Amino acid sequence: MNAVIKKITNLINAEEDAVKCAAVRVLGELGVKEKAVVKLLGEKLVQESDAVKLAILDSFIRNPQTAALPYLLPLLKLNGNLRLKVIHAVAAIGPQAISTLEKEFKSATLVEKKLFIDILSTLRSKATVDFLVRSLVGGDLELLKYICFSLRNQLEKMQRPEKLYLLEKVDKFLQLEAVKKNDEMTTSGVLLLGFIGETQVKKNLLKFFDRKRSFYVRRNALISLARLNLSGAGHEDVAEEVFPLLNDPDFPNVVRNALAVLEKINLPRRFAAQLPKLLETTRHPAVKRFALTRLAALGNKSTIQLMISHLDSNDPMVRDAACEALGGLPRAVPELQKKLEATRELDKGEKIALILRKHKDYFTRERARSIYVKLEKSLAKGDEQHRIFSLLLKHVHPDYFYAETLKKARQVKRAKKFESSKKYLDLLATGLFYTDDVRYELASVLLKLSKKDLTSATRSEDPALNLFSALARVNLGNLIKQVKADRSLDVNDLYYLGFHFSERQFEQKAFGVEVLKHLLKKFPRAKVKSAAKKKLQLAGPVAAAKESAFASSSREPRPALTAVR
């Protein structure tokens, strides 16, 4: 030791902590490794204040030395920042510290062993892996869990060669006789195989599915298998072992993990014959969902009918699975359409219509027309089945349904079949189909069917007048044009409209006045001519009507109804 180093070392024995800390830091910066200096610093770790201890630990972190280990290990029992610094100082020594730690590990308490594992978890090396895997032998359950947790954390940072090295060590560990006889140690190794996550591990894991193994081991082998990336083909051996587990009564521990494995792989075709039977025998909704999804891949007539039958299941998960599977199966459309046309329950019809909506391309204009013919026949008979057909068309060909129904409503209206016209218009009186054009036609038909009672109480409840009132607020100018162009409205209809609305205010009064004027012009010799003129005089001048913020000066084209729900 040269004179300068000796003088600096002597300052560690000074009275002031600031001087001691400064001397320690200088020695650390200089990288002094003399045994006498290391010994002095180690002894001071027990005697000095926390400030000096921290300075010494920082020095050991900067200048790692194996000779410092005997002084560092006792300090692992401390708490707080000092303990963290000690762990950092031991870790800085690197793999050279492992042999010393292993000697201490054997006689250490459980708490101390956990501390050693914490330190080792910071050292990524083959020696560390060797030590941790060896430590699994003979460990109690709590220690086994702690080591597995430590290795799992390390795996997140390991490169593939490091993972393969750990895999080799775990394989050898599982082949030890002492491990084979101990379920807890076996389970630790099995779980580590899953954490490693390499595909070739599956063969090792499948060995633990043997019924001779305890349930505890088999369950954890299944959990580990579910962690592997087994997507695609080439996993028949896995399917062979795992598929029978779907009938196990224990869903949380067995079936759930079996599904997690099977959902990743391509199920061999020879299992297809077992899926219908599985649907009938299993009591687990999730298994039924899995079976339905896999049956959809087959897509033959028998499997389609089987999936359709499950649309009426009492379990919502099974119903949803059947809907999802059929929604991706174009070949199921004819069978679904048959079922839809056979049902009379709107909620069931809605469910099937939503599935068929995913196959809109199938429903060409010609096919939509054939469905509409059935709708017309059932509507003419007064059969409620027409609601099912309208429901289907609304979902699969909304534009055709809207245009055809409005056209039919106008045709029968012109033929003065107002009740029939109302039936067609009622089909459009919901959602996006209920456009202003439909509202006007419905208002006009209701007006024709109205008793036209002029008493105030009756008029206030007249649905025709209420609809005209709403239309006047939306677009007064357009409404007046529609009324003037409507040839079905006779003198009594116009007088009833004008009489009612001329008593209102703003745009509704303006509408009433315009209707009365139209009446006088169109029917100059009508019996109600004098009454209409008198009503105009009583109405007086009309203030400029402010159209609704939703009004437009010109009619915009009706948007396509491709998103109707």
MIGU-914645 format. One line per 4 residues: for each residue x, y, z of C-alpha. Coordinates in steps of 0.001 Angstrom, whole numbers, m for minus. Example, Ala and Ser with C-alpha at 12.3 -4.5 7.8 and 13.67 -1.06 7.14 Angstrom:
MIGU-914645
12300 m4500 7800 | 13670 m1060 7140
end
This chain:
MIGU-914645
0 0 0 | 1596 3263 m1054 | 1769 6279 1217 | m1093 8164 m459
m3514 5242 m223 | m2457 4650 3376 | m3095 8301 4260 | m6543 8206 2613
m7332 4942 4413 | m6416 6458 7773 | m8988 9221 7166 | m11706 6545 7488
m10958 6625 11227 | m11559 10391 11433 | m14186 11724 13810 | m16342 13529 11245
m18680 11456 9015 | m18180 13844 6118 | m14421 13137 6115 | m15002 9382 6376
m17473 9413 3493 | m15098 11461 1348 | m12222 9035 2004 | m14422 6020 1171
m15579 7577 m2104 | m12011 8370 m3162 | m10923 4778 m2487 | m13860 3561 m4535
m12989 5852 m7443 | m9374 4718 m7325 | m10445 1054 m7418 | m8301 81 m4436
m8478 m3702 m3844 | m5926 m4243 m1041 | m7198 m6820 1470 | m6453 m4511 4358
m8627 m1772 2847 | m11475 m4200 2081 | m11260 m5565 5632 | m11358 m2084 7160
m14342 m1048 5032 | m16130 m4327 5872 | m15643 m3824 9594 | m16871 m246 9356
m20146 m1540 7848 | m21044 m2798 11335 | m19725 128 13388 | m20465 3311 11469
m23534 5474 10917 | m25960 4865 8018 | m24384 7677 6002 | m20941 6063 6160
m22427 2610 5511 | m24115 3903 2360 | m20837 5441 1200 | m19016 2116 1739
m21725 185 m124 | m21524 2663 m3018 | m17755 2046 m3040 | m18295 m1742 m3254
m20806 m1237 m6088 | m18263 865 m8010 | m15411 m1498 m7144 | m16939 m5041 m6775
m14821 m7461 m4721 | m15465 m11070 m3758 | m13548 m10524 m486 | m16337 m8154 647
m19011 m10893 594 | m18550 m12072 4231 | m19185 m8501 5368 | m22140 m7898 3023
m24224 m11027 3654 | m25049 m10290 7342 | m26419 m6902 6288 | m29102 m8502 4110
m31255 m8647 7232 | m31463 m4846 7304 | m34440 m2940 5962 | m34970 m17 3645
m32359 1649 1483 | m29429 m67 3154 | m30779 m3524 2245 | m31285 m2492 m1381
m27712 m1184 m1510 | m26377 m4453 m63 | m28248 m6494 m2702 | m26885 m4170 m5385
m23335 m4559 m4009 | m23540 m8374 m3949 | m25029 m8446 m7430 | m22213 m6224 m8694
m19746 m8976 m7804 | m21456 m11130 m10428 | m21277 m14912 m10907 | m18186 m15065 m8678
m20547 m14540 m5727 | m22656 m17609 m6493 | m20389 m20206 m4875 | m20292 m18224 m1615
m24053 m17671 m1709 | m24677 m21371 m2314 | m22677 m22316 776 | m24592 m19841 2888
m27899 m20860 1298 | m27875 m24386 2730 | m27831 m23207 6359 | m29913 m20076 5864
m33443 m19528 7146 | m36373 m19266 4722 | m36275 m15466 4908 | m32541 m15458 4185
m32985 m17901 1301 | m35503 m15540 m254 | m32956 m12743 48 | m30331 m14845 m1722
m32828 m15613 m4493 | m33559 m11884 m4841 | m29836 m11285 m5326 | m29443 m14129 m7779
m32383 m12899 m9812 | m30250 m9901 m10733 | m27421 m12136 m12039 | m28188 m13542 m15478
m25797 m16428 m16033 | m25756 m20186 m16469 | m24332 m20530 m12945 | m27386 m18682 m11603
m29769 m20970 m13493 | m27887 m24037 m12239 | m28081 m22823 m8646 | m31794 m21918 m8728
m32840 m25200 m10379 | m30709 m27200 m7898 | m32361 m25269 m5064 | m35744 m26661 m6107
m34688 m30110 m4859 | m35860 m30600 m1301 | m37396 m27152 m971 | m40683 m26603 861
m43738 m25328 m1012 | m43194 m21664 m214 | m39561 m21759 m1345 | m40500 m23637 m4528
m43036 m20940 m5397 | m40477 m18205 m4697 | m37831 m19786 m6942 | m40356 m20372 m9743
m41486 m16776 m9498 | m37874 m15579 m9683 | m37125 m17730 m12741 | m40349 m16576 m14387
m39273 m12959 m14002 | m35881 m13783 m15476 | m37492 m15551 m18450 | m39043 m12272 m19570
m35525 m10950 m20221 | m33879 m14146 m21475 | m32846 m14692 m25063 | m33821 m17976 m26715
m30425 m19701 m26113 | m30778 m18886 m22395 | m34320 m20293 m22366 | m33158 m23482 m24031
m30423 m23853 m21404 | m33016 m23488 m18642 | m35227 m26026 m20453 | m32365 m28540 m20467
m31834 m28074 m16725 | m35548 m28371 m15901 | m35795 m31593 m17955 | m32938 m33119 m15948
m34557 m31885 m12720 | m37838 m33648 m13583 | m35988 m36926 m14228 | m34548 m37056 m10697
m36021 m39865 m8581 | m36553 m37534 m5627 | m38551 m35195 m7860 | m40675 m37986 m9396
m41806 m38990 m5915 | m42734 m35440 m4870 | m45779 m33774 m6453 | m44798 m30291 m5330
m41340 m30458 m6895 | m42777 m32074 m10045 | m45355 m29317 m10330 | m42643 m26668 m9991
m40781 m28182 m12945 | m43988 m28559 m14981 | m44925 m24910 m14436 | m41427 m23808 m15440
m41816 m25691 m18727 | m44918 m23626 m19419 | m43154 m20392 m18517 | m40321 m21239 m20913
m42968 m21426 m23638 | m41009 m23292 m26306 | m43226 m25425 m28579 | m41066 m28548 m28223
m41959 m28583 m24526 | m45386 m30067 m25384 | m43982 m33629 m25565 | m42540 m33269 m22076
m45840 m31902 m20745 | m48011 m34574 m22346 | m46170 m37203 m20280 | m47745 m35697 m17171
m51309 m36303 m18436 | m51003 m39943 m17382 | m53855 m40930 m15031 | m51260 m42415 m12694
m50172 m38875 m11915 | m51949 m36934 m9212 | m54713 m34525 m10198 | m52551 m31649 m8933
m49740 m32505 m11398 | m52090 m33148 m14349 | m53933 m29886 m13820 | m50713 m27850 m13812
m49424 m29716 m16869 | m52611 m28605 m18643 | m52121 m25019 m17474 | m48556 m25049 m18801
m49682 m26553 m22097 | m52181 m23705 m22499 | m49292 m21226 m22270 | m47558 m22635 m25337
m48015 m21201 m28815 | m49620 m24241 m30449 | m51498 m22477 m33241 | m52030 m24215 m36555
m51653 m27855 m37579 | m49283 m30590 m36435 | m50632 m31011 m32903 | m52646 m34232 m33173
m50866 m35634 m30131 | m52125 m32685 m28091 | m55697 m33082 m29357 | m55575 m36808 m28550
m54772 m36117 m24901 | m56773 m32944 m24312 | m60056 m33482 m26224 | m61418 m36143 m23805
m60973 m33648 m20964 | m63852 m31534 m22322 | m66281 m33930 m20645 | m64647 m33522 m17243
m67080 m32201 m14601 | m64457 m29806 m13200 | m64734 m26713 m15398 | m62466 m24190 m13570
m59479 m26505 m13161 | m59736 m28833 m16166 | m62199 m27872 m18897 | m61321 m24187 m19019
m57637 m24985 m19562 | m58451 m27751 m22056 | m60443 m25220 m24103 | m57562 m22760 m23938
m55362 m25407 m25574 | m57843 m26695 m28172 | m58959 m23258 m29349 | m55414 m22602 m30589
m54913 m25726 m32657 | m56467 m27122 m35831 | m58585 m30018 m34647 | m57966 m33146 m36799
m60965 m34100 m38969 | m61413 m37433 m37230 | m62642 m35508 m34172 | m65483 m33988 m36220
m67674 m37043 m35652 | m67341 m36548 m31896 | m68462 m32911 m31906 | m72253 m33545 m32280
m72097 m36085 m29465 | m70126 m33613 m27361 | m72851 m31008 m27941 | m75458 m33364 m26550
m73505 m34720 m23574 | m71589 m31738 m22207 | m73105 m29556 m19537 | m70585 m26761 m20025
m71847 m23847 m22192 | m68284 m22899 m23143 | m67709 m26405 m24525 | m70910 m26165 m26568
m69696 m22863 m27933 | m66387 m24467 m28913 | m68129 m27429 m30573 | m70474 m25155 m32544
m67569 m23037 m33744 | m65659 m26083 m34944 | m68762 m27596 m36583 | m69117 m24410 m38613
m65819 m25255 m40281 | m67388 m28462 m41650 | m70474 m26728 m43019 | m72401 m29811 m44222
m76191 m29995 m44078 | m76412 m32078 m40910 | m74060 m29821 m38968 | m75909 m26720 m40202
m79221 m28130 m38953 | m77583 m29011 m35660 | m76278 m25450 m35241 | m79679 m23979 m36159
m81342 m26126 m33492 | m79108 m24473 m30891 | m80465 m21022 m31753 | m83293 m21924 m29362
m80976 m22949 m26521 | m81802 m21731 m23035 | m78187 m20702 m22542 | m77340 m17264 m24009
m73684 m18241 m24517 | m74718 m21215 m26658 | m77209 m19112 m28635 | m74565 m16470 m29293
m72073 m19133 m30379 | m74597 m20620 m32804 | m75356 m17151 m34208 | m71663 m16381 m34623
m70941 m19708 m36329 | m73898 m19453 m38724 | m73043 m15843 m39503 | m69801 m17014 m41094
m71360 m19889 m43043 | m72954 m18856 m46404 | m74164 m22427 m47010 | m76475 m22087 m44022
m78603 m19331 m45620 | m81313 m21550 m47235 | m81838 m23516 m44013 | m81913 m20318 m41957
m84456 m18804 m44323 | m86676 m21874 m43964 | m86534 m21621 m40189 | m87288 m17910 m40306
m90316 m18369 m42539 | m91612 m21144 m40281 | m91478 m19089 m37079 | m94197 m16743 m35843
m92299 m15273 m32905 | m90827 m11855 m33677 | m87930 m12130 m31225 | m86780 m15419 m32769
m87308 m13992 m36242 | m85206 m10961 m35334 | m82382 m13235 m34196 | m82341 m15177 m37473
m82715 m12014 m39545 | m79623 m10568 m37857 | m77671 m13682 m38893 | m78946 m13464 m42467
m77949 m9820 m42540 | m74331 m11008 m42592 | m75130 m12769 m45883 | m76674 m9793 m47695
m74885 m10669 m50919 | m77023 m13804 m51189 | m80234 m11784 m51288 | m80276 m10379 m54809
m83151 m8193 m55984 | m84847 m11251 m57495 | m84680 m13169 m54208 | m85901 m10123 m52320
m88828 m9910 m54752 | m89819 m13535 m54099 | m89828 m12858 m50359 | m91906 m9727 m50921
m94537 m11753 m52813 | m94915 m13948 m49723 | m95215 m10814 m47605 | m98038 m9492 m49806
m99960 m12762 m49676 | m99753 m13009 m45897 | m100650 m9315 m45528 | m103732 m9795 m47729
m104850 m12741 m45567 | m104299 m10786 m42370 | m101649 m13325 m41367 | m99144 m11998 m38808
m96417 m13887 m40692 | m96054 m10785 m42864 | m94142 m9179 m39969 | m91493 m11909 m40207
m91040 m11324 m43947 | m90813 m7551 m43482 | m88270 m8064 m40712 | m86110 m10164 m43013
m86271 m7692 m45901 | m85437 m4771 m43635 | m82175 m6484 m42755 | m81106 m8073 m46045
m82389 m5621 m48666 | m83625 m2426 m46942 | m83601 m188 m50032 | m85764 m2572 m52050
m88136 m3071 m49117 | m88568 678 m48598 | m89131 1534 m52265 | m91474 m1386 m52944
m93595 m883 m49832 | m94000 2864 m50412 | m94914 2174 m54050 | m97527 m414 m53028
m98971 1933 m50399 | m99433 4668 m53013 | m100922 2247 m55541 | m103663 966 m53230
m104261 4513 m51995 | m104956 5627 m55571 | m107362 2686 m55792 | m109075 4124 m52694
m108184 1068 m50605 | m107127 3185 m47655 | m107126 420 m45040 | m104784 m1644 m47214
m102560 1377 m47815 | m102302 1941 m44073 | m101188 m1677 m43575 | m98284 m1160 m45993
m97338 2170 m44453 | m97368 679 m40947 | m94522 m1580 m42077 | m92409 1536 m42694
m93390 3451 m39558 | m90192 2617 m37637 | m86556 3672 m37614 | m84904 5014 m40742
m87800 3794 m42883 | m90082 6408 m41326 | m89148 9226 m43698 | m91104 12420 m44322
m92584 10858 m47476 | m93887 7918 m45463 | m95249 10256 m42792 | m97128 12278 m45363
m98653 9216 m47016 | m99674 7862 m43629 | m101135 11240 m42610 | m103063 11396 m45885
m104458 7874 m45472 | m105381 8500 m41831 | m107153 11662 m42951 | m109203 9637 m45415
m110106 7202 m42640 | m110875 9947 m40107 | m114485 10643 m39025 | m113666 14367 m39382
m115496 15369 m36266 | m115065 19164 m35922 | m115362 19237 m32121 | m112170 20489 m30510
m111693 17493 m28168 | m111979 14962 m31002 | m109650 16913 m33292 | m106947 17074 m30607
m106808 13260 m30559 | m106995 12700 m34303 | m103765 10885 m35392 | m104029 12328 m38900
m104032 15920 m37633 | m101182 15175 m35251 | m99056 13857 m38131 | m99860 16895 m40323
m98903 19115 m37379 | m95482 17453 m37112 | m94898 17737 m40866 | m95821 21424 m40846
m93179 22103 m38213 | m90513 20230 m40174 | m91034 21608 m43685 | m94103 23755 m44262
m93401 24596 m47897 | m92987 20985 m48909 | m96117 19934 m47026 | m98252 22509 m48855
m96918 21236 m52206 | m97730 17649 m51221 | m101295 18516 m50200 | m101914 20431 m53432
m100593 17500 m55485 | m102545 14836 m53567 | m105526 13889 m55759 | m106995 11582 m53139
m107940 14495 m50874 | m111518 15671 m51469 | m113314 18837 m50365 | m114251 17406 m46951
m110649 16374 m46239 | m109339 19833 m47144 | m112017 21660 m45167 | m111304 19515 m42095
m107562 20241 m42385 | m108046 23954 m43015 | m110667 24313 m40279 | m108375 22753 m37671
m105053 24384 m38513 | m106400 27880 m39192 | m107113 28035 m35450 | m103479 27309 m34588
m100442 29604 m34597 | m97351 30285 m36665 | m96533 27688 m39357 | m99569 25551 m38480
m101926 28506 m38981 | m100171 29312 m42233 | m100731 25720 m43328 | m104440 25899 m42467
m104885 29145 m44387 | m103109 27741 m47453 | m105278 24615 m47381 | m108491 26688 m47235
m107288 28815 m50152 | m106478 25644 m52089 | m109983 24321 m51333 | m111640 27481 m52684
m109539 27343 m55834 | m109970 23615 m56498 | m113612 23354 m55507 | m115160 26793 m56252
m118739 25466 m56082 | m118371 23346 m52963 | m121091 23488 m50284 | m118482 24426 m47697
m117330 27423 m49785 | m119006 29987 m47498 | m117791 28268 m44338 | m114249 28153 m45739
m114316 31883 m46579 | m115653 32719 m43129 | m112924 30617 m41536 | m110308 32521 m43561
m111727 35845 m42359 | m111656 34679 m38745 | m108072 33481 m39150 | m106962 36968 m40130
m103509 37831 m41390 | m100765 35232 m41007 | m97435 36267 m39470 | m94324 35200 m41352
m93774 31620 m40341 | m90339 30643 m39150 | m89503 27223 m40399 | m87975 24681 m38089
m84229 24466 m37774 | m84588 21000 m39214 | m86423 22220 m42308 | m84842 22484 m45722
m85999 24594 m48628 | m85779 21642 m50971 | m86242 17961 m50408 | m82998 16059 m50022
m82772 12577 m51518 | m83529 9720 m49112 | m80272 8154 m47859 | m79563 4487 m48522
m80890 2279 m45727 | m77941 m78 m45618 | m77366 268 m41875 | m80906 m289 m40611
m81075 m2188 m37351
end
